[in-house]
Amino acid sequence: MDKQAYRVVTSNVNEMNEKIHRHRRRILILTVLVVVFVLGIMAGAYVYLQTRNYTDYEIIESVGREDSEGTGFAVFNGNIIKYNQDGATCISASNHMVWNQTYEMQSPMVDTCEGYAVVADKKGEQIYIMDMQGPCGEIKTTMPIQRVQVANQGTVAVLMERNGTSYIHLYDKAGTFLAEGEHHTENSGYPLDIAISNDAKKMAVSLLDVKEGRVKTTIIFYNFDTPGQEEIDNIVGEFSYADMVFPQLEFFSNNIMAAVGNGKIVIFEGVQRPEEKNEISTELEIRSVFYNQQYLGFVYENENEEAPYKMQVFDLAGKEIFSQDFQVQYEEIGFLENGEVCVRGETECAIYTLRGWEKFHGNFDKGIQKVLSAGGIRNYIFLRMGETQKVRLK
């Protein structure tokens, strides 16, 4: 029987480990290159879609709608409130009725905040409060209503005026009276506007005082939480501005508010007591103001005949995000739910990204009454005369 010879093979362990490391490095480098390539394609596609200008669209879905003459529209937590002198109806984007409220008003006005909405009769005495399910409260005032605002838990602030005295009343979502204050024109000035924070714990009022030909505006801050209870009339801040008029106040959040004046915008911030945090100045007369929780926009008259308007958008620190001239003879300008800016005329519409790119510009054969974003980069909802269209830009 032959003997079989055996040999012992000695492996170079270091060489084997080096081969394994080189293989792993090649796999890692290849993976990184693939990821960078994919991210580059995605970034390029995103930049392309963000900078592309669309001039047409395709209708994905169309639903007929019956509207009375003089109907207005407001966006309400993804749905739409349409309102006129006879009542208000909340409808979904597919035109399904969510709730309905009938009334008789001469000049209805609407305010919304998250899950609550109010409809009030300007210079009248009636207010209706609604949540997402439908009507939940009603207020009957004893004086003409000038301004109304609702907070995110249904608290309603109402500014009223009678015989030279202005009254501010607070109500809960059921319409139950909570608190009141008053301002006598000869002592403190004429109220131009009120604003209430989202949580209803803070409120501000702008008072215009004209004496001996001199103009002064005073902005008073109220706090209905613990800090304000320690102060007279809950007043926690008072700021006066000579030769200035501030006709518009807006809360961006519970602790940030902007006062819009002639040539100046002052941004206040404070958890308990407000302080002047930022200021935006302009030599141009502000024509329109629009905002969301992150940005504040303005429209000015422009000397450019081909583009008679200029818009500027700022963040809450006062930094300019973009500036853009435009020519649309607009009826409405504002932020969409996706953060883009929509400029809407009677039969014309333009949409801008926050980089200032004109994303869409279209002219319509029949009126366009409202524009909403509908998810995705190219999807929108157009409220046309008698029709709701879900569209995709192309």
Protein Blocks (a to p, Z undefined) as FASTA:
>chain_A
ZZdddddddddfklmmmmmmmmmmmmmmmmmmmmmmmmmmmmmmmmmmmmpccfbdcdfb
dcdddddehiacddeehiacdddfkbccdddfkopafbdcddddfbdcdddehjaccddd
ehiabdcdddfkbcfbdcddfbdcfbdcddfeopacddddeehiacdddddfkopafbdc
dddfklnopcfbdcddfkopaccddddddeehiacdddddddfbfklmmpghhiabdcdd
ehiacfbccdfblkbccdddehiacddddfkbccdfbdcddfbdcfbdcddfkbccdddd
dfblklmbccddddfkopafbdcddfbdcfbdcddfkopacdddfkbccdddfkopafbd
cddfbdcfbdcdeejjkbccdddehiacddddZZ
